[in-house]
Amino acid sequence: MGREIQPGFEQTLLFPPANEDWVSLDHPARFIRAFVQSLDLAELGV
């Protein structure tokens, strides 16, 4: 069946304070984010 879930009372946060903590420095998501932020959306008509 399922595994038993043990409480972690020493854990203070459910998620890390920043999403950056989840993504490694060489992850492709960082490139995509930088690329999208570099776009001039007003020039593209968005």
N, C-alpha and C positions, 0 to 999 in steps of 0.2 A: 504494500500500500504506500501511502505517502510517508515522508520522513517527518520526524518530530521537530518542531521549531523551538529553538532555545532562545530565551530573551537575552539581549545584550545590554545590561544595565549601565555599562560604562560608555555606551554609544550615546552621544548627545544630539546628533543630527541625523535625520533620515537621509538627506542628500548632502553633498558637499556644498560649501558656501557659494561656490561659483562653478558654472558648467565647464569652465576651462580646466578644472581639476580632473575631469573625466576624460578629456581628449588629450592624447599624447602630442608632443610638439611636432612630430612628423606625420600626423594623421591628415589625410586628404581633406577632411572637413575644414581644417584651418585655411587651406588654399582656397577652397570654394567660398568661404566666408570673406576672405580678403578680396577675392575677385568681385563678388557681389557688392561689397561695400565700395569698391572703386568705380562702379558703374554710375554714370550721370543719369539718373532716372528721369529728370526733367527733360533732358535732351532726347531720351528715348520715347517720351510722350506718356510716361506712366505717372 
